[in-house]
């Protein structure tokens, strides 16, 4: 009962502060700077009772500080609440109704990009009069963005499920999020940290996006994310030399950081640093394992952003529904971040990896196998080749096009990809092993069956050309999920970035 009275009293104080802010004209506008009616009652709604009950269950209350984390790919916004022991505990995850753009940072005005980075939200950035129900400014551009010349502004978390570069929620969601932030400020919090990330920084996501052009930037963000996940305390953020610096402060207390200048000598918490490095090494081993198992490098391409799956067919008023109707595409890319040719992607997408101990099917036998299947079950993508080149036929052979892989060289010196991936951690790895390619295997004769179509008779037209010409023995190909991309020598998905 006492706690509820305190909550009401603090709510009243928060209302007074917001009214004063409106009177002074310090509240900023929404994404397009539209404004709603002054003194909107929406800003004064109390935190729902079930949310207050959840806070008590988590060992915190309405007036404790909060921290916000967002994940674009998963379309989720998290709120974390501070406990009495000084650590943050996960309070609630809100599915995001709409975000726009692509994965990657915001760089210029009008690019419809949701920004990525570490931002600061103060009480003056709350907007109770937003035309998007309610909103608050995330603080873009920050020192990092300005140091890189990025332009734009008025990036908000708001309602209305409409985004042109903002984090858009439903009206019911933003009412609760706004109330939680308002009460945290009422309890004395001076600034809320917002960690805006492209996706959850787990091994699967980093393995898939390891060659994305934004990977170096994302590695910086992961370093700050790792510090929070290890310590459960607000990440200490600084910017110098045009990069983020996490968990460190200038050794000279009087030194001032300049985002565009070189970093001064910095001091770090040794225990925290050790824990973060340990996590990074563990994560990198997981990435290496996934790559060794055949996880391909991809780039996500959106028509224009996305939304959480829970909103599919449930929200009628939202921005650009035609863009959401087109699901994001995963484009296979190489180590330079360039798309892999479509024909190779098709072949790679459908094949199954060859398990250790099993002999790969020779190319000739694979083609023979394909040609003896009924025409209705012979899609091109099902030919089990890893990297294919068109083989020009000597005459018409039906509607299917045969593909033959590039013959393997007589000898090959190959270092397992997973050892190339983690070699930097151990300072080397096993020596390359010279192996010889297996001898060619004769193709089995093509025989007809009740299910197989009768091959076209070509002897009458060209006696010198026989169907078996397409089935000449060749060296067995290296089958599987396609040729593994070679990681750049300096690439370490989770290695600490040198300062």
Buried (B, 14 or more C-beta within 10 A) or exposed (E): EEEEEBBEEBBEEBBEBBBEBBEEEEBBBBBEEEBBEEBBEBBBBBBBEEBBEBBEEBBBBBBBBBBBBBBBBBBBBBBBBBBEEEEBBEBBBBBBBBBBBBBBBBBEEEBBBBBBBBBBBBBBBBBBBBBBBBBBBBBBBBBBBBBBEBEBBBBBBBBBBBBBBBBBBBBEBBBBBBBBBBBBBBBEBEBBBBBBBBBBBEBEBBBBBBBBEBBEBBBBBBBBBBBBBBBBBBBBBBBBBBBBBBBBBBEEEEBEBBBEEEBBEBEBBEEBBEBBBEBBBEBBBBBBBBBBEBBBBBBBEBBBBBBBEEBEEEBEEBBBEEBBEEEBEBBBBBEEEEBBEEBBBBBBEBBEEBEEEEEBBBBBBBBBBBBBBEEEEBEBEEBBBBBBEEEEBEEEBEEBEBBBBBEBEEEEEEEEBBBBBBBBBEEEBEEEEEEEBEEBBEBEEBEEEEEBBEEEEBEEEEEEBEBEEBBEBBBBBBBBBBBBBEBEEEBBBBBBBEE
